[in-house]
Amino acid sequence: MKRALIFLALASLSWGSAMAFADDRRDAILADLAAQAVAADPAFTAFSADRGKAFFLATPSSGKPDTPSCTTCHTKDPKAKGQTRAGKEILPMAVSKTPDRFTDAEKVAKWFLRNCSSVLGRECTAAEKGDFITNMAAQ
Ligand code: HEC
């Protein structure tokens, strides 16, 4: 066990390995969401980057008036920096620009809950979350 930890510590010193671990953590979050999506709908097959893109750009009109869309804060370009309502900078959502995006399960759950409530007036479904991450991971 100790030896495994030392190995992990050494391996994570290399940038390439650190990124591989980030991808593993994101994949684990997606696998968990896929299991939830199947539980909610047995006909679910796979997440879709296209659906994720449409979801990201949509203006559902069911949330708070000052946050009509995910793009209100994250902008329409996932590779660009966004801004909170208070003007604080948000790093790009695109994984190519911010490689540690969607790698901390607690952070992911916290912000989906908060932002889906603001924009949609409800929680996002597991399928919506998985589509969203799949789209951001593809760019
Ligand atoms: C009111 C501004 C605002 C809106 C609207 C908004 N977000 Fe965000 N979002 C943030 C902030 C602030 C963070 C946390 C800072 C960061 O991660 O850089 C964040 C982080 C996230 C994260 C966590 C990212 C990670 O690295 O794990 C997810 C997931 C997310 N947002 C999804 C969404 C989705 C989906 C929508 C639309 C339904 C949305 N956001 C709309 C402000 C917003």
Residues whose N, C-alpha, C, O or C-beta is under 5 A from the ligand:
A	BS01	HEC	T67 S69 C70 T72 C73 T84 R85 I90 L91 D100 R101 F102 T103 D104 K107 V108 W111 F112 N115 C116 V119 F132
